[in-house]
Structure formats: C-alpha cells, structure tokens
Amino acid sequence: MDVVVTGGRGSSGRWVVDRLAEPHDATVLDRRLPDGGGHPEVDYRALDLTDAGSVFDSLTAIDPDAVVHWAAIPVAGTHPGVDLFRNNALAAHTVLSAAGRVGADVVQGSSDGAYGFFFAEETPVPDELPITEAHARRPEDDYGLSKVVTEEIGKAIARRDGVSVASIRPSWIQIPGEYPCRAPEYVDDLAAGAGNYWSYVDVRDVVDLVEAALAGAVEGHEAFNCVGPDNALGRPLVELMREHYGRVPDDCTVEGDAAAYATAKATAMLGWEPTRSWREAADEDVDVPTV
C-alpha cells in the first residue's frame, strides 16, 4: 500500500514508520524534515498539520491507500491546555478530512486518556474491570478531551466518506530497554501508577496493532484498547485496587496480575494480542529507530 504517516519522527511514530517502510511505500508528514535525510526507504514532507490547505495538497498529491495519523502533543502538562487541545483536535480534523476526501482508510492514535482517569482531579474507580472500549469517556483535562474529539472526528469522516477509521487507545508506551514503569520511584510508590491502574504497553505491541488495523476488515469507526498483557507491578490487580482505592467495581472479572484494560475486541476483530511483558522487555537490548 501507499501509506502516509503523520508524526513519524516522534518517539513512538518512528517505530511505526520503521515497521511500515519495508512492506509499504511510506511517506512521513511532520513539522520538519529529519536531519541526515531520514529513513532511506521513506519520503518526507514538512508541513503544519493544522493547516488544512497544506494537508489537503499533500494528500491529494500522494493519493495514499491509508493514513496513519500519529502526530499529536502526547501528554498533558507540557503545553498550555488550550494550545494542546487546538493542535490535537485541529490536526485530526485536517488530516482525517483530507484522508476521507481521497478515499484513504485511517488508523489514528487515540489514548486511554480519553477515559479521563489519569488526569482527573480525583482518580475514580472505573465502572468495570477490565475496562472495555464501551466504558464511558469522562475526561477533565484538555489532552483527554482532545482524544475524545479526534475519535468523534473519525466517526464523522467514516460516515461521510465511507472510509474505515480505527482509533488506537494505547496506555503508557514503553521503549524496550528503558521502561520507566519499572523504575524504583514508580514500583515503590503505589500512587505513581494508580492514575491508569498500573497499565503500560510495549511500543512494538502498539506497532503490531497499527499494522493489524491497516490490514484488518474495519468498517466505519472502531476504537481499540492497546495495553500490555499484565500490569506494571506484577501483582494481582484486585489487590492493588483494594490497597490504593479501598474497593473494586461491582463489575469485576479481572484475574491475577492482568492489565486493567480489556483487549478482547482487538483480538476478535483484528487477531491482535499483546505479547511483550515488562518481565522480558524492560531489560531487552533492541535497536531503537533513529528517524
């Protein structure tokens, strides 16, 4: 396929590009060109993704089969909230609108932040464990709100233009060999990871899901949780919830040290399952894509 990737120079976007460059013809749209020419099998175009004219001009010229929209300000607290929301929501609107007009299917980066747990003034106990994609989304922060909006944009574009849009909701993305979710200050402080119920996901599992969504039979808009196979502390999740929150939701079927988020939908629809646990990946020696 001819695939366009936005944000392909970012910390996780570069892993997406590295995977897609070999089987597909990939073009990266990002704010600036890479130093040194970039990936040898990838074309690069520098533009402002919030500029509708620039994005539409680029996508009509490339005429891709699919677009992976991965560009965003990735976390709250690093920019003024209004700037973060404006960037993420407007970029999603321009990119997905142009993708729909050229008939390109879309895989886009959403987040478990859309549920609203992590940045809530007082983190709530979820309505269910494990948390499915049907769980209510109740963000209080601009980042989580921007991800709710990007998913709603995906629904609108899928309805209007008849393309498929898969919204991937990763939890805290970890790079093999680094894994800050296993740092002593995280592991030894129960409160440090309580905001997303000690969830994480290896970047390679994220890329696997992106690739599965590109190849899968998605109709309309679908959202998919993307988390690791276990929680970052390696303890029974029910025990962690009771120790920190004092209770678990009435609707609780999670067992052992499983993750707080369900991934059964991605397995059923796309054949994807997370396979990388912190137990091996935290100390794994893997070459990190540089561009």
N, C-alpha and C positions, 0 to 999 in steps of 0.2 A: 504494500500500500504506500501511497504518498501520505506521510503523516507530518503534521505541524505540531510542535511542542512549544508552548509558551513557558517562560520561566525556566528554560532548560539549562541555565547556568547556576541555578540555586543549589543548595546543599542536598536536597533530595531530587530536584529536577535533573541534575546531571546523571544520576543513576538511571532515571527513566530514559534519557537520551542515549546513554551508553548501551542499554539493552535494546532499544528500538532501532539503533543505527544500522545494525548488521542485517536484520531481515527486511527492513523497510527503507524507503527513501525519506530521510528525515530533514526537516528544516526547523531551526530554532528561532523563535521570535522573542527577543529580550531587550531590556533597556539599553544595553550597549554590547558591542562585539567583544568576543573573548580576546585576551592577549595571546599573541603567538599563533593565531589562526584557528584555534579551536580543534574540535574532533575532526580528524581527516576525512571522515565519511559523512559529514553533516554540513549543510548550508546554514548560514546565519544571517539574520536581518535585524538591524537595530531600529527600534521604534518605541513610541509611547503607547502602551496597550490600552490606555484610556482615551486615545484619540481615534474616534470611530472611522474617520476617513483613512487614516494610515492603515488601520487593521483591515478594513474592507478592501483597500487597494492591494494589500499584500496577499490576502486570502483569495481574491479573485484571480490574481496573477499566478499563484501556486496551484489553485484548484485542487486541494487535497481531498483524499478519501475520508480522512479522520483528523480531528484536532484533539490533542491532549492539552487542556488548559490547566496548567500547574502554577502559573505565576500568581503571587499574592504576597502581601505583607503577612508573614506566617504566624504572628503571635501578638496578643495584646500587650500594651505597656511599653513598646519600643517607639511608638509614634503617637501624636495626639489622636484621640479616638475618632474625631471627625475625618481626619486625613486617612486613617486606616480604612474606615468604612467607605469613604468616597473612592479610594483606589481599588479596593477589592470588588465592590459592587459594580462600579462603572467599567472596570476591566472585564469582568464577567459578562456584562451586558454587551459590550462592543465585540468581544471575541465570539461569544455564542451566537449573537445576532448575525455576524458575518458568516460563521460556520453554517448556520441554518440556511442562509441565502444561497450558499454554494453547494448545499446538499451534503455536507460533511457530518458524519456522526461524531459525537463528543464524549470524551472521558474527562471529567474535571475533578480537581482536588477540592473536596469539602473538608470537614473536620468533625471529630467528636465534640469540638467546641460548640457545634450547632445545638447540642442538647442543653447547654447552659450550665453544666455542673461546675466546671473548673473555676470560672471567674465570678461565680455567684457570691454575693456578699456573705451569705452563709450557705455552704455547700449542702444541698439537700440529699436525703436518701432517695435513690431512684424509685420509680414506681414498680420496677421489676428487676430481677436478676436471673439470668443475664439480660442486659439491655438490648432490645431488638431495635431495628430500624423504625418500627412503628411507635416507639416511645415519643412522648410529647417533646417538642423542642421549645425551651423556655430561656433563651439567653438573656442576660442582663448587661452584657458587655458588647462593645462595638465589633469585636472580632467575631464572636459567635453570631451576632445579628447579621454581619456581612455574609456569613456562610449560609444562613437560612435564606437570605435574599438570593445568593447565587444558585441555590437549589431551586428556588421558585422561578428564577430566570430560565433554568434548564427545563422545567416543566412547560413554561410558556413557549419556548423555542421548539420543543418536541411536538407540542400541539399544533403550532403554527406551520412549521416547515416539514413535519413528518420525519425528522431525523431522530436517532436514538441519543439519549443523554444519560450517562452513568456518572453519578456523583459518589466519589470515594471518600469515606469518612475515616481517615487514619487517626489513631491515637498518637501519643508522643513518639515520634520517629527516632529510631536509634541507628547509629552507624556502627557496623561491626568493628570490634577492637576499641571502641570508645565507650558506649553505653553509660551515659550519666545516670540512668536509673539504677545502676549498681554501685554508684559512688557511696562512700560511707555516710556522707551527710544526708543522703536520700534513704538508704537502707536503715539507718539507725534512728530516723525520725519519722514516726508513723504519719504525722501530719503532712510531710513533704509530698507524698503521692496520693493523699486522700481525695484531692480535688477531682481526679479522674479514676479513682478507685484502683490505683496502682497499676494502671494499664500502660502498655507500650506496644511498639511494633517495629520489627527489623525493616530497614529500608528495602531490602531485597524481597521481602514478602509484599511490601507496597507495590514494587515494580511488577511482581508476579500478577497482582490483582489488576493493575493497569493493563497489562498485556492480555489477561483473560477477558477483561471488559471490552477491549478492542476487537477481540476475536469472537466474543460471545453473541448470542442472539438476544440482545436487549431491545425491548420495544417501548417506545415512549420514554419516560424518565423513571429511573430506578436509583435508589441510594443503597450503598453497601458499607457496613461496618468493616473496618480494617484494623485488626488488633492481633497481638501475639497469641500463642496458644496457651499461655499461663499468665499469672500476674507477676509483677517485677520483684516481689518479695519472696515468692516461693512458699507461701503459707496458705492454709485454707482461707478462701475469700470470706466465707461466713464468719470465721474467727476474727479476721481483720475488721470487718464491718462492725461486729459487736464490740470489739475493743475500742474502736475510734468513735463510732456513731451511737453505740448503745443498742442498736437494733438492726434488723434486716427487713426488707419489704415483705409483706404478706405473700406476694407472688415471687417466690424464690425457689429456683430449681438448680442453681449452680452447685457444682460439686468440687471438692478438693481445691487445688490451687489454680483453678481455671480463671480465665480473664472475666472481667465484669461485663464485657460486651459479647453478644452473640454474633457468630459469623456463619450461621447455618444458611442464611439467604444466599451469600456468595458461593457457598459450596453447592447448593441446589441449582442455582441458575447458571453459574459460571465454572463450576468444578474447581474452585479455588479453596485452599485451606492454608492457614499459616503453619510454617514448618520450622521456623527459627526461634529457638528459645534463648533467653539470656544465658542459660547454663553453658551453652557452647559459644554463642556469638559474642558475648561480652569480651572475650579474650582472643577472638579469632583474628588471624592475620590475613587481611583481604586488601587488595589494591583498591584505593578509592579513586573513582573517576575525577580527573582534574579540571575538565571543562564541560 
